[in-house]
Amino acid sequence: MIAEMQQHEFDLLKEYLLKSSGIDVPPEKQYLFTTRLSEFLAEETCTSFEHLHSRMGLDAKLHQRFVEAMTTHETSFFRDGHPYRTLQEHIIPVIVKMRGISPRKIYIWSMGCSTGQEPYSIAITIHEWCRLNPGTGLIPSDFVIFASDISDKVLNVARLGIYSRDEVARGVPDNLLATYFCKHQRGYSVADEVRSLIQFRELNLSQPIQYIGKFDLLLCRNVMIYFSTELRKRIVRQFHEMLQPEGFLLLGSSETIYGLSDAFSTEHRGETNVYRAVK
Ligand SMILES: C[S@@+](CC[C@H](N)C(=O)[O-])C[C@H]1O[C@@H](n2cnc3c(N)ncnc32)[C@H](O)[C@@H]1O
């Protein structure tokens, strides 16, 4: 049964979610709270949304459940296709060229990685690029992929790296399935050589993040769409600080950097908008 929500309860939960995770629920989407939280309200024996709000500050598990319920985890392998073609044909070659003969590793960060399909797609693309470009002397372990999300629950799925047949069917071509996955009783398991490139970590993008390090490529796809413009601007400023000069940023297909920052140049590569840090 869908619980009723009073205006002051909407205001309380909206403010709480905004402060704790950056997610901004506009008034016309009030139904998101009622549809996503009603069941959990009953399970947690909360008598009202106000009661839930009063308990969350004192109960870390309840808080985490609330954030998980209010975040959208939709994802798939090689989502939208073209960003991964651009990664293989343009971004990786340019990063490798810019790095030159330096022995340093190449750092990539998949932010808001959900259940892991995005970082695994990046790792597979890197394996394929190294296989097809043996002359460069680079091997997959020259790349490090950080993958983060605010939700512990999706990160546990991501770390496990086991996907159903339906999940791999959404995006993994047969040749890559045969090479980079192993059959598993629950579907398919990502091969160890793919998994070993990725370090998973729980991280809230609405908190300061620039201390993490310097990166060659940041992917923040389909995450900031839920944030306020003010927070998006702050996060994009941090992206700029974290990127190497001319470093790359990829956003989701429906997202743009226009109106958020003028510290990036834009390259149009087919359907992909590639942003690069101007320093
Ligand atoms: C729609 S999924 C996008 C997954 C993947 N990037 C893709 O494009 O397929 C958005 C993810 O962002 C995460 N997220 C939302 N708010 C966040 C925050 N403040 N910090 C970190 N991750 C967040 C959610 O938990 C969710 O897994």
The ligand as an ORCA input file, in Angstrom:
! r2SCAN-3c Opt
* xyz 0 1
  C      21.751      5.539    -13.304
  S      23.149      4.862    -12.501
  C      24.397      5.107    -13.733
  C      25.325      3.921    -13.835
  C      26.391      4.058    -14.909
  N      27.232      5.200    -14.703
  C      25.768      4.096    -16.283
  O      25.744      5.160    -16.928
  O      25.276      3.058    -16.745
  C      23.522      6.169    -11.315
  C      24.392      5.702    -10.153
  O      24.855      6.879     -9.453
  C      24.888      6.594     -8.071
  N      24.834      7.835     -7.300
  C      23.773      8.654     -7.093
  N      24.108      9.670     -6.288
  C      25.418      9.517     -5.988
  C      26.351     10.247     -5.190
  N      25.995     11.352     -4.522
  N      27.623      9.792     -5.118
  C      27.995      8.673     -5.785
  N      27.168      7.927     -6.535
  C      25.898      8.346     -6.637
  C      23.679      5.686     -7.846
  O      23.800      4.918     -6.677
  C      23.642      4.867     -9.132
  O      24.257      3.611     -8.971
*
